[in-house]
Amino acid sequence: MEKEVFDLCVIGAGPGGYVAAIRGTQRGLKTVIIEKKHLGGTCLNTGCIPTKTLIAGTEVLHKARNAGDFGVKISGKIEADWDKMLSRKDSVVEKLRGGIGGLLKNAGVTVINGMASFVDKKTVSVKTEKGENQSISAKNFIIASGSESLVPGFIPKSERVLTSTELLSIQKIPESLLILGGGVIGCEFACLFAELGTKVTVVEMLPRILPVLDSEISRTLAQYMKKSGINILTGTPMQDIKAGAKSVSGKVGPDELSAEYLLVSIGRKPLTEGLNLEAAGVKTNERGWIPVDSKCKTNVPSIYAIGDIAGKIWLAHLASAMGLCAAENAAGNKSEFSYDLVPGCIFTTPEIGVIGLSEDECKEKGINYHVGKFPFAALGKAMAINETSGFCKIIADAATDQVLGVHIIGPHATDLVSEAVPAMSLEITAKELGKAIHAHPTLGEAMMEAAHAVHGESVHVATRRKS
């Protein structure tokens, strides 16, 4: 079997892998990328993009139902065309997948469809989709194999028990849906299907949904979800789960629950099966994830790991940032990444955007802090578009005034949080953020007002006069 030699071999073509491959060729490296399924990985094919496309559909549905509030008359029955929504979702995915293929081709990256398995730390054997075996040798490797939904053994196997992958292609809107896990995926799907008319129940064994977020943000979202008809049960695990021909049932404390389907969204597990990491000497931790340093290096100097497989934060944008870092280092440049300022975006109703420390974390670390908060209900643009839910909250160090965290729940929060990323990277203070002129009327003014509020100086909410 003839061996092909490359400077860089990337395993996995998700948002981390394909970005790393393109950066590799930009730095003059002869680069190959190996993908066993579809370009774009989980994010594009069964994660971020398809879910947000469907959510966009429910947002239009919501606006149509409430068009009268804007003085717009719509006659006839307003309902979701689920087949059309699925078709549009698939079309968006296919278009973006083709776009990635075009980018890789234009960059000069060699693309191989197949399953890679390490032979040693410098070689992988690839079983292509045609059943052929191909040997690839490279000076450096980047492992970007990703993760998949975790379904514990106590969950019964049934067509009524779904992960997010299956739910994204379900052929009929369920009349009822049980969701096991009140994390990001569980809450996003809860809001999506509740808008479609599904009776939704979310079960989270921890004391609150979205337990890793600022507790005020989590509490506020729970209130809005309950107002939309979503039943939320927290603090008790679901037990005695059974799947029948037409339904799934379980018990939460004294409550007996039943629904057409059960969505399992309680975590993810690493995709390393078949990689034969032992042959390359790559070490994993006790849960199967690959630890890396700030340069994305594994314990083997010539092998990097990025994105989900590194086991810290499962976000597409972090994977891309790590991919760029790893490719730069593989090219002989010096690059580092940090987990400290990674924004989080949650497409619930309302949306959530967060970055930095929460109040809970500040208390745990013993940091003395000040909080500034501004409600969207006091913002002209929010009133104009009839989206006044939520608030923007800024947490600043009491001694230095440096912004430590920004937490937004409300309209377009996932877009608004982007302002805080470069600002906090440059160690901005709340005073400086408040002095920056924000265009009017925009939702972004909430950030400026919250920064003023840190010092009790917001002029658009009632504040006490200083003596």
C-alpha positions in Angstrom: 0.0 0.0 0.0 1.5 3.3 -1.2 1.9 5.9 1.6 1.1 9.6 0.9 3.1 12.1 2.9 1.8 15.4 4.2 2.9 18.2 6.5 -0.4 18.2 8.4 -3.2 15.6 8.7 -6.5 16.7 10.3 -8.9 14.0 11.5 -12.5 15.3 11.4 -14.0 18.1 9.3 -16.2 19.8 11.8 -16.0 23.5 12.7 -12.6 22.9 14.3 -11.1 20.5 11.7 -11.9 22.2 8.5 -10.8 25.6 9.8 -7.5 24.1 11.0 -7.0 22.5 7.6 -7.5 25.7 5.7 -5.2 27.6 8.1 -2.6 24.9 7.6 -2.5 25.5 3.8 -2.5 29.3 4.4 0.7 28.7 6.3 2.2 26.7 3.5 1.6 23.2 4.9 0.7 20.4 2.6 -2.6 19.4 4.3 -5.0 16.5 4.2 -8.3 16.3 6.1 -10.1 13.0 6.8 -13.8 12.9 7.5 -15.8 9.6 7.9 -19.2 11.2 7.3 -20.2 14.7 6.3 -18.2 17.9 6.1 -19.2 20.3 8.8 -19.4 17.8 11.7 -22.1 17.7 14.3 -22.5 21.5 14.4 -23.5 21.8 10.7 -25.3 18.5 10.2 -27.0 17.6 13.4 -26.4 20.4 15.8 -26.1 24.2 15.7 -27.3 25.0 12.2 -30.3 22.6 11.8 -31.7 23.5 15.3 -31.3 27.3 14.7 -32.9 26.9 11.2 -36.0 25.3 12.8 -36.0 27.8 15.6 -36.0 30.6 13.0 -39.1 29.0 11.6 -40.9 29.0 15.0 -39.9 32.7 15.5 -41.7 33.5 12.2 -44.7 31.5 13.4 -44.7 33.4 16.7 -44.6 36.8 14.9 -47.4 35.7 12.5 -49.6 34.7 15.4 -48.9 38.1 17.1 -49.0 40.2 13.9 -52.1 42.0 15.2 -49.9 43.7 17.9 -48.1 45.4 15.1 -51.3 46.4 13.3 -50.9 43.7 10.7 -54.0 41.6 9.7 -53.4 38.0 8.7 -56.5 36.0 7.7 -56.8 32.2 7.7 -55.3 29.6 9.9 -51.8 30.2 11.1 -49.9 26.9 11.6 -46.5 25.3 11.1 -45.8 23.4 7.9 -43.4 20.9 9.4 -42.5 19.2 6.2 -41.5 22.6 4.7 -39.5 23.5 7.8 -37.6 20.2 7.6 -37.0 20.7 3.9 -35.7 24.2 4.5 -33.5 22.9 7.3 -32.0 20.3 5.0 -31.5 22.8 2.2 -29.6 25.1 4.5 -27.4 22.3 5.8 -26.6 21.0 2.2 -25.8 24.5 1.0 -23.3 25.2 3.9 -21.8 21.7 3.5 -21.2 22.4 -0.1 -19.7 25.7 0.8 -17.2 24.0 3.2 -16.2 21.6 0.4 -15.6 24.6 -1.9 -13.5 26.4 0.7 -11.3 23.3 1.2 -10.9 22.8 -2.5 -10.0 26.4 -3.1 -7.5 26.3 -0.2 -5.8 23.3 -1.7 -6.6 20.9 1.1 -6.8 17.2 0.1 -10.1 15.7 1.3 -10.5 12.0 2.0 -13.8 10.4 3.0 -13.1 7.6 5.3 -12.3 6.3 8.8 -8.8 7.1 10.1 -6.9 4.8 12.5 -3.4 5.5 13.9 -0.7 3.0 13.0 1.9 5.0 14.9 2.4 8.6 15.9 3.4 9.5 12.3 1.0 7.4 10.3 -2.7 6.6 10.0 -4.5 4.0 7.9 -7.7 5.2 6.3 -10.5 2.9 5.3 -12.3 4.9 2.6 -16.0 4.9 1.9 -15.2 2.8 -1.1 -13.8 0.1 1.2 -10.2 0.7 0.1 -7.3 1.2 2.5 -5.0 4.2 2.3 -1.9 5.0 4.2 -1.3 8.6 5.3 1.9 9.9 6.9 2.3 13.4 8.3 4.7 15.5 10.4 1.8 16.7 12.6 -1.7 15.5 13.3 -4.8 17.4 14.6 -7.5 15.2 16.1 -10.9 16.9 15.7 -13.1 13.9 15.9 -15.8 15.5 18.1 -18.4 14.0 20.4 -21.9 12.5 20.3 -24.9 12.3 22.5 -24.6 10.2 25.7 -27.3 7.7 26.3 -26.8 5.8 29.6 -27.5 2.1 29.8 -30.5 2.6 32.0 -32.4 4.3 29.2 -34.4 1.8 27.2 -33.7 1.4 23.5 -36.8 2.4 21.5 -37.9 4.4 18.5 -39.7 6.5 21.2 -36.4 7.4 22.8 -34.5 10.0 20.9 -31.3 12.0 20.9 -31.2 15.5 19.3 -30.1 13.9 16.1 -33.2 11.9 15.6 -35.5 14.6 16.9 -34.2 17.0 14.2 -35.7 14.7 11.6 -38.8 13.5 13.2 -41.5 13.3 10.6 -44.5 14.6 12.7 -44.7 17.3 15.4 -45.1 15.3 18.6 -48.3 16.0 20.7 -46.2 15.5 23.8 -42.4 15.4 24.6 -40.5 14.5 27.7 -37.0 16.0 27.9 -34.4 14.4 30.2 -31.9 17.1 30.9 -32.4 20.8 31.4 -29.1 21.9 29.8 -28.6 23.9 26.7 -29.9 21.3 24.2 -32.9 20.3 26.4 -34.0 23.9 26.9 -33.6 24.9 23.2 -35.7 21.9 22.1 -38.3 22.6 24.8 -38.8 26.2 23.6 -38.8 25.1 19.9 -41.5 22.4 20.3 -43.6 24.3 22.8 -44.0 27.0 20.1 -45.1 24.3 17.7 -47.9 23.3 20.1 -46.2 20.3 21.8 -46.9 19.6 25.4 -43.4 19.7 26.9 -42.0 18.5 30.2 -38.3 19.1 31.2 -36.8 17.0 33.9 -33.5 18.2 35.4 -32.0 16.3 38.4 -30.0 19.3 39.6 -31.8 22.1 41.5 -32.2 24.3 38.4 -32.2 24.2 34.6 -29.0 25.5 32.9 -27.1 24.9 36.2 -23.7 26.2 34.9 -25.2 29.7 34.1 -25.6 32.6 36.4 -28.4 31.6 38.7 -30.5 34.8 38.0 -30.3 34.1 34.3 -31.4 30.4 34.8 -34.2 31.4 37.1 -35.5 34.1 34.7 -35.5 31.7 31.8 -37.4 29.1 33.8 -40.1 31.7 34.5 -40.5 32.5 30.8 -40.5 28.9 29.9 -43.3 28.1 32.4 -45.3 31.1 31.1 -45.2 29.5 27.6 -46.6 26.3 29.0 -43.5 24.2 29.6 -43.6 22.0 32.7 -40.2 22.1 34.5 -39.3 19.6 37.2 -36.0 20.1 39.0 -34.1 18.6 41.9 -35.2 15.0 41.4 -34.0 12.4 38.8 -36.4 10.6 36.5 -36.6 6.9 37.3 -38.4 3.7 36.1 -38.2 4.8 32.5 -40.2 2.6 30.2 -40.8 2.7 26.5 -43.9 1.2 24.9 -45.2 1.1 21.3 -46.8 4.5 21.5 -45.3 6.3 24.5 -42.5 6.6 27.0 -43.2 6.9 30.8 -41.1 7.6 33.9 -41.4 8.7 37.5 -40.1 11.9 39.1 -40.7 11.6 42.8 -44.4 11.0 43.2 -45.2 12.2 39.8 -45.8 9.8 36.9 -45.0 11.2 33.5 -45.9 10.0 30.0 -45.3 11.4 26.5 -45.1 10.3 22.9 -41.4 10.7 22.9 -38.4 11.1 25.2 -35.5 13.3 24.3 -32.3 12.3 26.1 -30.0 15.4 26.5 -27.9 14.7 29.5 -24.4 15.1 28.1 -22.0 14.0 25.4 -19.2 11.4 25.0 -16.0 11.5 23.0 -15.8 10.1 19.5 -12.5 8.1 19.6 -13.7 4.6 18.6 -11.6 3.2 15.8 -8.9 5.9 16.1 -6.5 3.5 17.8 -5.0 6.3 19.9 -2.9 3.8 21.8 -0.8 3.1 18.7 0.1 6.8 18.6 0.7 7.0 22.4 -2.0 9.6 22.9 -3.4 9.5 26.4 -7.0 10.1 27.4 -8.5 10.8 30.8 -10.7 8.5 32.8 -13.8 9.6 30.7 -12.1 9.1 27.3 -11.4 12.8 26.5 -8.0 14.0 25.3 -6.3 16.5 27.6 -4.4 19.3 25.9 -2.3 22.3 26.9 -2.7 25.9 25.9 -1.1 25.2 22.5 -3.7 22.4 21.9 -0.9 19.8 22.2 -1.6 16.3 23.5 1.1 14.3 25.4 2.6 13.5 22.0 4.4 16.7 20.7 3.4 16.2 17.1 -0.3 15.4 17.8 -2.8 18.1 18.7 -6.5 17.8 19.7 -9.2 20.4 19.4 -12.8 21.1 20.1 -15.2 18.7 21.8 -12.7 15.9 21.9 -10.6 18.0 24.4 -13.5 17.5 26.8 -13.7 21.0 28.3 -16.3 23.1 26.5 -18.5 21.7 23.6 -18.9 24.8 21.4 -18.3 25.2 17.7 -16.7 28.6 18.0 -14.2 27.3 20.6 -13.4 24.4 18.3 -12.6 26.8 15.4 -10.4 29.0 17.7 -8.5 25.9 18.9 -8.2 24.7 15.2 -6.5 28.0 14.3 -4.2 27.7 17.3 -3.2 24.1 16.6 -2.6 24.8 12.9 -0.4 27.8 13.7 1.7 25.7 16.1 1.9 22.9 13.6 3.4 25.4 11.1 6.1 26.4 13.6 4.4 29.6 14.9 3.6 30.4 18.5 -0.1 30.5 19.4 -2.1 29.9 22.5 -5.8 29.7 23.4 -7.7 30.1 26.7 -10.9 28.8 28.1 -11.4 32.0 30.1 -13.4 34.2 27.7 -15.5 31.8 25.6 -18.9 33.3 24.9 -22.0 31.1 25.3 -25.1 31.4 23.1 -28.3 29.7 23.9 -31.2 29.9 21.5 -34.1 29.6 23.9 -37.1 32.0 24.1 -35.8 34.5 25.1 -32.2 34.1 23.9 -29.2 34.0 26.3 -25.7 35.3 25.7 -23.0 35.0 28.4 -19.3 35.5 28.9 -17.0 35.6 31.9 -17.7 35.1 35.5 -21.2 34.8 37.0 -22.3 36.2 40.4 -22.2 32.7 41.7 -18.6 32.2 40.6 -17.5 35.5 42.0 -18.9 34.5 45.4 -17.2 31.2 45.2 -13.8 32.9 44.4 -14.3 35.5 47.1 -14.3 38.4 44.6 -15.8 41.6 45.7 -18.0 42.9 42.8 -20.6 45.4 41.6 -23.5 44.6 39.4 -25.2 46.8 36.8 -28.5 45.7 35.3 -30.7 47.2 32.6 -34.1 45.8 31.5 -35.0 45.5 27.8 -38.5 46.8 28.8 -37.0 50.2 29.3 -35.4 50.3 25.8 -37.1 52.0 22.9 -36.0 49.6 20.3 -37.2 46.6 22.3 -40.6 48.2 22.6 -40.7 49.0 18.9 -40.1 45.3 18.0 -42.3 44.1 20.8 -39.6 42.1 22.5 -39.1 43.5 26.0 -38.3 40.3 27.9 -35.2 40.0 30.0 -32.2 42.2 30.8 -28.5 42.8 30.4 -26.3 42.4 33.5 -22.7 43.4 33.9 -20.5 42.3 36.7 -17.4 44.4 37.5 -14.6 44.1 40.0 -15.3 46.4 42.9 -11.7 47.5 43.3 -10.6 47.9 39.6 -13.9 48.3 37.8 -12.8 45.7 35.2 -15.7 43.9 33.6 -15.6 40.3 34.8 -18.8 39.0 33.2 -21.7 40.0 30.9 -25.0 38.0 31.1 -27.8 38.8 28.7 -31.3 37.3 28.5 -33.6 38.9 26.0 -34.0 39.7 22.3 -30.9 38.9 20.1 -28.8 38.2 23.2 -26.7 35.8 21.2 -25.7 38.6 18.9 -25.4 41.3 21.6 -22.9 39.3 23.7 -20.3 39.6 20.9 -19.6 43.2 21.9 -18.4 42.0 25.3 -15.9 39.5 23.9 -13.3 42.0 22.5 -14.1 44.5 25.2 -13.3 42.0 28.0 -10.3 40.6 26.1 -8.9 44.2 26.3 -9.8 44.3 30.0 -12.3 47.1 29.7 -13.8 48.8 32.8 -17.4 49.4 33.3 -16.8 53.1 33.1 -15.1 52.8 29.7 -17.8 50.6 28.4 -20.4 53.1 29.5 -18.6 56.0 27.9 -18.5 54.3 24.5 -21.3 55.8 22.4 -23.9 53.3 21.3 -26.2 54.0 18.4 -29.9 54.8 19.1 -32.4 53.2 18.8 -30.7 49.8 19.1 -30.8 46.8 21.4 -27.1 47.4 22.0 -27.9 50.4 24.2 -28.7 47.9 26.9 -25.0 47.1 27.3 -24.2 50.8 27.7 -27.0 51.4 30.2 -26.0 48.3 32.2 -22.4 49.6 32.3 -23.7 52.9 33.7 -25.8 51.0 36.2 -22.7 49.4 37.7 -22.1 52.8 39.3 -25.8 53.7 39.8 -25.7 56.1 36.9 -28.1 54.8 34.3 -30.4 57.6 33.2 -33.1 55.4 31.8 -34.1 53.5 34.9 -35.0 55.0 38.3 -31.9 55.4 40.5 -31.5 56.9 43.9 -30.1 60.4 44.1 -26.6 60.5 45.6 -26.4 62.7 48.7 
